[in-house]
């Protein structure tokens, strides 16, 4: 949570493994300071105090591991050289693997297995990448490979070189020198990966190949045969035969991803998205029509008149049953899905951890509305983390909106609405995190659309017509002059899944002097 007030100079009992994706910075370990750049792999040992100094656009993966996942002999070697500079291919592969594993955080057994595998892969990458024998990867190569993958290999060499800030012939040479593959090889591999992700049994091979970016079936056939080792039709036939045999034997049918890597497909974690608008109508009914307009109004109310300072944020069983019962009439399927998630996940713990990091109280009614309004805005606008100043400003708007317009609530009605706000916030937050971790623009757009519907239902307004500044929410067109507000970003919670935790891609991390100290 780049806007949260967390320590940046710290230590912890877990092993930390970081991979720098973009930007630059420095890391101080004991009395040594290391330069950070894209492709840098960092190992931090249990109890090792470290301090991060970042550039404005530093982006990184943070992986926290229980110490038993790394052997003692490996720890000793890592202590001698905690930073390694990965070559292009290893860097891109590890970044992709981190994206895949992060999507399964809602399935503990799968997630933990992925964390263990990540530890081994990162260790192997370290062993194969001693800094003394490898030339650091050129920043232009890192930028080009990430852009090529994110664009689905749709960018030309000239477009990539322009984005990377070098001439096209120079970038072509750098790719071979630093990654071992030419531009055409990288483009073919990425397009083939897109084909593998998109193909489903019974689909037309030519249509899927063209959608993946191949210009003709002949070109697709040649690339597929070279990289996979058989013709596309043979691969499809063998996969179908295996699926049919498994069904006849009473086993599992062929998986939905056709047995191939599914980096861009939606995991079970994306199951949160369809629940995003679920509780919105209930919240909107209790808050009253046009609540967003009340937030934007310059009122003089005071929510303290509502006497809603110490509500229960633990979501007891009775509150959960009452909420699910109220949702079953209109959305029976969604209500059952939410009931299952409430049983499987720690909603109160997630909620409390995020709100406390942003200096909000989990038991305060106005803070629940503040947090939800910000989450809806961030998800709908695909924005970045709000800073503490943003949170405080929106909090003041919430106090005024509640105290000046909202009718007095009795204790039971306030508690029921508070429980609904907690559940809605966690669902919205989880859906947003899943979409960002997937790296799939389609998933992010689905969450954005769902959040826009939620904004209309819960807040009674279009949140995409509102901007977030250090003065709080303002109508678009009335925002302050440049420099008065900051670009918001998506919230991220502290780590929590054993035996380790993949904290996720960290974009736009803030330094000590801007938004206070932070914990990585």
C-alpha positions, 0 to 999 in steps of 0.5 A: 500500500504505497499510500500507507504509513509503513516503515521502510527501514525494517526487518522481519523473521521471514525470508524476502525475495524481491524482483525489480520490474521497473525503475531504479533505486538503492537498497542498504543492507547493514553497511552496504548499499546496492544499486537496483535496476530492472532484473535485479533479484534480491534475497533478504535473510531473516532478521536482516535489517534493510532500507529501500530508497526508491525512484518515483517509478520503482516497481517490484515483486515482493515474496515473503517465505517461511525460512524452512522453504530454503535450505541452510546451505542456500542461506549461507550462499545467499548471505555472501551475495544477496543481489543477482542480476538476471539475464533477460530470459530468466528475468521475464520467465520469473516475472511471469511465474510470479504473476501466475502464482499470485492469482492463486492466493485464495486457494491455500494449498495451490498457493503454498505449492506455488510459493515453494516452487517459486523459492526453488526457481528463484534460487536456481536463477540466483545460482545461474546468475552470479553478478561477477560473470554476467553483464547487467541487462541493459535497461532498454532490453528490460523495457522492450521485453516487458512491453512486448509481452504486455502488448501481446507481441503487437509492437514492431521493432521500431515501436519498441525501440522508440519506447525503450529510447534506443535506435532499432538496430541497436535494440535488435543487437542488444536483445541477442546479446542480453537475452539470447533471442532475437526480436522475431524469436521473442515475438513468435514465442509470445504469440504462441503463448497467447495461442496456448492461453486462448485455445479451447477444444473444438476451436478453429486453429486458424481463427485462434492463431490469427487472434494471437497475432500470427499473420497466416496459418503457414507462419503459425504452423512453422513456429508451432512445429519448431517450438512445440515439436509437433504439428498443431493438429497432432497436438490437438488430437493427442490432447483430445485422446488423453481427455477422452481416455481420462473420462472413460477411466472415471478420471478428471477430464482435460483441464480448461486450459487444455493442459498448457500454461495459462498465464493470461487466463482467469484463475479461481481468484477472479471469482470475486469479480462477479460479486462486486455489485452484489451488496451495492443495492442494499448499501444504497438503500440504507445510505439514501439516494445521491450519496456521492453528491452529498460527499461532493457537497460542501456540507457542515454536518458532523457524523459524531451526532450519529454515535457510531464510533464503536461498531463490531467489525468481527462479522459474527455468524448472526451478522453473516446469516442476516446479510446472506438472507437479505441478498437471497431474494434478489441474487440467490446464486450470488448470495450462496457464493458470498456465503462460501467465501465468508466461510473460507476467508478471513474477511474481518482480518483483511479489512482490519489490516488494510484500514489500520495501514491507512490510519482508519478504524475498523470499528468506525462507521464513517471510516467504513464508508470512506474505505469503500468509496475509495475502493470503488473509485480506485477499481472503477477508474483503474487508479493507484493507491490513495495517499494518507492525505487523500484518505483523510480528505475523503474521511472529512467529506464522509463525516459531513455527508453522514451528519448533515443529510443521513437520518439517525440510525438505530444501533441494529440498523447501523451494525447491519449496514456496517457489516455489509460495508465490510463485506463489500469492501473486501469483495471489491478489494479482492477482485481488484487485486486479482485483476491486477495480479493477472496482468490481463487487461480484460480482467481489469476492465471487468472489475472496472465495469463491475465497480462502476455498477457498484458505484451507481448502486451504493453511492448513487452516482458515476464515480468515473466523473469524479477525481481524487485530490488532496482535497478529497473527491471533486467533480471532474473539471473542478480539480485543483491545479497541477501539483495539488493532487496525486495520481491514485493507485490500487490498494494492497494489503499486508502479506498473510498466506502461509508458508509465505506471501507473494505481496504482488507488484508494487507500483509507484512506491513513495519515499519517507519524505512524501508519505511517511515511512513504509514497510516493504 
